[in-house]
Structures are given as C-alpha cells and as structure tokens.
C-alpha cells in the first residue's frame, strides 16, 4: 500500500504492525471443516496447558465417586472417542474422563485429551444419545484446536493494541490515545473474538454430531438436547454479544445437519456399533 501521508509513516508505526501481520500469516492453519484458522502455539504447549488446568480443576471441584454414574458416563465417552480418527494424534486410551460433582449444566474438554462432565448435565441429558452429543461436541473442540485458535486470536489482538499504543504515543495526547485504544479493544472484542468463538461453537456442533453418529448414537438427539437446554437456560445475552450461538440458531443448524449424519448412524448400527450405556444410567 502506498504511503499517502509520508510525514506520518515512521518506523515506530510500521514495525509493530508488520510483526502482527507476519505472525498472522505464519500461524495460518485449516480446521477439520475447512475453515482457515490462526494457531500460534504448538500442540505440545497446548497439551501441557490443558493437563495443568485439568489437574487444578480436580483439586478445586469435588469429583463424583458414585460408581454407577462414572461407569455410565465412561461408557458414553469411550464409545465417542473410539471414533476419533487417529490423524488427530489421539488414541482411545489417551483420553481421561472425570465426572465432577457439581449441579452446573456443563461439560468441557481440554487439549491433551481431558474430558470433564458435571453431574448437573446428567439431569438434562437424560439418555445416552443426548450425553454423547455433549461429549462429542466437547471432544470436537479439542480436535479442531479451538483453544489454541482462541488463545492465538487473543494474543494477536493484544499485540495489535500494544502496537497501536506505541504508534500513537508521540502523536496524540494521552486522553485521545486512551480513547482510541479502548475503542480498538471493544472493536476487537465484538468484531473478532466473540464471532470467532461463535464460529467455533458451530464447528464443534457439526464435527461432534458427526462423531456421535459414527459411534452409534442418534444425531437427532442433539437437537432434542438443545431444545431442552433452551428451556432450562433462562435469560441469555443477545447473540451478537455472546460467545455461543443463540439457542434457536443452534437448534436450527443441528436440525439441518441431521439428514447429513443419519446415514453414518445407520452404517454404525449395521457395523454393530450399538452402545448400550443406558443400561448403566442411574435412575
């Protein structure tokens, strides 16, 4: 791009922005669904962070000791992770599951193959298919390296804000500089980071629904689960200001994908992949 205002084009302005652009280009990758994404951290770094965070959570949140509950959740989780393609670098035995004794309707998965399911989720996901949709979704986040992508995006955004601060330091007064940086921060939050997260959630829905179907779980139950979640979720923020798609949007997307994944479900059943975890579910 030509410099139209030469008196403003100084090395202090260009160097930080050039570094930001270089990092963005060198960290480009492609997600499992073909989306271009930014990864600035190595898998080894992310796995270490995931394992460390998981150990900290196990120290802070009570762990469910009920054998029946653990066997049920483990049965569902095992069936799901068995269908993770080896190209992602995870074997079935690499995954660690912990059921946390907490009433929060929540579950998560971390880099390094760490899966956490809260007992509160079992009150909403009340059959093996619905629980598999939750586990599949969270596992998909790990496979698509969404934690790395979100962290990378935040790192790049922060670098851009710092670069702007440096560039403005000798050009405007401190009040104007602070206002400009605050505006940039808000613009990045609502224009980059939150939509980026919503894209990840939709991508995890897609990949997770595919994995659960291949494992022999009914992909239609993912729609049912989110219909129930919408009923129990209470007030939610506008989709524009949320890291998750609005429940209605999510339900519509999942429902539209059912026909795509039903043949995979039927193939799984024909191949003998018929999980019978509900027999273990505490009543």
N, C-alpha and C positions, 0 to 999 in steps of 0.2 A: 504494500500500500504506500503511495507517495506521501511525503510529509508536506502538508499544505501550510502549516504554521511552523516554520523552521525554528523560530525562537523558542518554541516550547518543546522541541524534540531534543531532549538531553539524555545522556546515558543512564542517569538515575531513573528516568521514566521507562526507558525501553528494557533495560536488563531484567527487572523482576517479572515483567510481563512476558518477555521472551522465555524465561525459565519456566513460567507457568505453562506456556504453550508447549514447550519441549516435553515437560512431564506428561501433559495430556496426550501427546502423540505417542510417546514411548510406552505408555501404560495401557494402550488400547487392546481389548480382547473381544471375543464373541461369546455370548451366553448360549446355553443349551437350546434356546428357542430362536437363535439367530440374531439377538439384539446386540448391538455394539455397546461395550461397557468399558469402564476405566478401572484397572487394577494396578495399584502402585505398591502393594505389599505381597510378599511371597507366600505361597501356601504354608511353608514351614512357620513363618511368623504368625499367620492367622490361626493355625492349629495350636500353637503354643498359647496364644491369647485365649482361644476357645477353651482349652483344657484348664487354664488358670482360672478363668471366670467360672467354669463349672465347679471346680473344687471350692471356690469361695461360696458359691450358692449352696453347695451341700453342707457347708459349715453354718450358714445363716438360716436356711429354711428347713423345717422338720421334714424328715424322709418317712414316707409311708412304709410301715412294717407288716401290714396285713398281707399274708402270703397269697391269698386269693386275688386281691387287687393287682399285686405285682405280676402274678402269673398271667392274668388276663391281658394287661397292658403289654407285657413282654411278648405274648403270643401275637398280638396285632403288629407290634413293632418289628418282630422277627420276620413276619410274612412280608412286610413292606420293604425292609432293607435287603431282603433276598433278591428283589427285583432291581436293585440299583446296578446299572451297568458298571463293569469293572474299569471302564475307561475313566471313571471319575476318581479312581485311586482308593476306593473303599471296598473292602471285603465285608461280608456279613458280620464276621466276628470283630470287626473294628469299631462297631457302634456300641456305645454304652448308654443304657437307659436308666433313668432314675424317676420314680414316681414321688412327687413332693406332696406332703400332706398339707394342702392349702386350699381354701374354698374358692380361690380365684379361678375363673373360667379361662384357663390359659395353658399354653404349651409352647415349647421352643426347641430349636436345635442349633448347635454351635459348631463352628469349624473344629475339626478333629474328631467328628463323629459322636457328639454328645447330644443326647435327647432328653428333654425334661417334660413330663406331663404332670399337671396339677390335678389333684383329686376332684377339684371343682369342675373340671372339664368333663368328668365322667357322669356328672348329673345332667349334662346337656347332650353329650354324645353318648346316647344310651343304647347303642348296639355296635358291633364290631366294624361295620361298614363306615359309620359316622366317625368313629375313633380313627380308623385308617385314613380317612380324608384329612384329619387333623395332622396325624403323624406324617403322611405323605407330603402335605403342604410344607411342614417344617423341615423335613429332610430335603425337599426341593430347594429351599433357601440355601442350604449348605452346598448342594451340588452346583448351583448357579453362582456360588461365591458372592452372594448378596452382601454379606458382612464386609467383605473386602471392598466391594464396589461402593458401599455407603461410606465406609471409612475413607476410601480414596477420594470420593467426591467432596467430603468434608475437608480433607487435607488440602485439596486443590482450591476449594473455595476460600479457606483460611489464608492460603498463600496469596490468592488474588487480593484479599482485603488488605493484607500486610503490604503487598506491592503498591496498592493504591495509596495507602497511608504514607509510604516512603515517597511516592511520586508527588503527593500533594503537600508534603511537609514544608517546602520552601516556596510554595506558590500561593497559598491562601492562608487566612488567619485560622487559628485553632478552632474557633466555633464552626466555621464553614467546613473545615476539614472533618470535624467530628460528625456533623450532619451528613456529609457525603458518605462517610464510612458506614454510618448507621443505615442510610438508605440502601447502600450496596449490600449490607448484611441482610436486611429484610428482603431485598430483591432476590438474593441467593436462596434464602430460606423458602420463600413461596414460589419462586420461579424455577429452582433447580432441585433442592434437596427433597422437598415434600413430593413433588411429582415423580421424582426418581424413585422414591420409596413406594409410591402407589404402583408404579410400573413393576417393581419387584414383587409386590403382593399378587398382582395379576399373573405374572410369570410363574410364581410359585403355585398359584391355583392351577394353572394349566399343566405344569410338569407333575405336580402332586397328584392330580386327578388321573393322569396317565399311569403313574407308578402304582396307584392303588388298584386300578383296573387290571394291570398286568399281574398283580398279586392275587387276584381273585375276589376283590371287593367291589361292590356295586357302585359305579361312579355316580349314579343318580342320588345316592345318599349324601353326597357332598352338597347338593342343592338343598336337601331336606335339613341338613345340619345348619346351614347358614340362614335358612328361613327361621329356624328355632333360635339361632343366635340373635337375629334381628329383633325377635320378640322379647328376648331377655336382656338385650343390650342397653335399654334405656336411652337417654339422650346421647346423641353422637354429634360431633362437630361437623360443619359443612365439609363436603368432600374436598373443596379447594384448600382447606386448612388442615387436612388430615393426612397422615401417612398411609392410611388404608382406604381402599375404595369404599364408597357408600354401600351399605348392605344391599340396597336394591340393585346397584351396579354389579356387585359381586355375584349376587344370585342370578342375574340375567346372563352374565358371562359363563358361569358354571353350567347353567341350564343349556346354553347354546353349544357347549362343548360335549354334552352327554352323548350325542349321536356319534361323535368322533371316537369316543372311547368305549362305547358299548361293544364293538367287535373285539377289542382287546380283552374285555371282561369275559366275553363268551369263549374266546380262544383259551383263556386261562382256565376256565371251568372244564373245557374239553380236554385240556392237558393234565387235569387232575389237581390243579391248584384251587382247592376249596377250603380255605381257612375255616376252622370250627372253633374259633375263640370264644364265641358267645356261651359255649358250654361252661366256660370258666368264669364268666362275668358274675360278680356278686349280685344277688337280688335284693 
